[in-house]
Amino acid sequence: MPAQVTVSAKIDKELRKKMAHLGIKPSVVIKRALENEVRERSTKKVLGEASKASEILKKVSEKDWTDAIRKSRDER
C-alpha cells in the first residue's frame, strides 16, 4: 500500500449530522472526489498538450517529414 497522508476539510455541522445519519464516511467520499478531480485535470492537461503538439506538427511540411525519415533511415 502506498504511503498515505491526512488531509482535512471543514464542513457545516448540519451536513456532518446528515452524513452520519446516512452512514456516509467522509474519508471515502473525499478520497473518491480527489481521485476523480486529479484524473479529470490530468486528462485535460494531456489533451491540451496534445493539441499544442498537433499545432506545431501541422507547421512541418510533407517534404520536411520525408527528408527526416530518409535521414533517419540512412543513419541506421
Helices and strands as residue ranges (DSSP letters): H 13-22, H 26-58, H 62-75
